[in-house]
Amino acid sequence: MVLETLNPMHYITSLVPDVMPVATVPILILMCFLFLIWNHEETSSIPGPGYCMGIGPLISHGRFLWMGVGNACNYYNKTYGEFVRVWISGEETFIISK
C-alpha cells in the first residue's frame, strides 16, 4: 500500500482518464477550426475542377499526363465549357477554346 502511493506512475495513470476528456474537446475544436481555415478558398468565377485541399491540382495534372494535352483539353472543355481553369505542374492554367 505504501509502495503504491509512493509510485509516481500511480498518480499519472489515475490523472490521465480524468483530464483526457477535458483536454480533447478544445483540441478537437481548434483542429476543426484550423482545418476550415486551411480548406477555405475564395470561390472563383472561372469554371474548372475545385482545389479541394490540393487534390484537384493533382487530379488535373495527372489527367494531362495520362491523356495528353489534346484529349485532356477536350475533356475539360466538354465538362466545364470554353474557358476552364486547371492546374498543370502546380500552376493555375487557363484553357480557352471554341
Helices and strands as residue ranges (DSSP letters): H 2-6, H 8-39, G 52-54, H 55-67, H 69-80, E 83-88, E 91-96
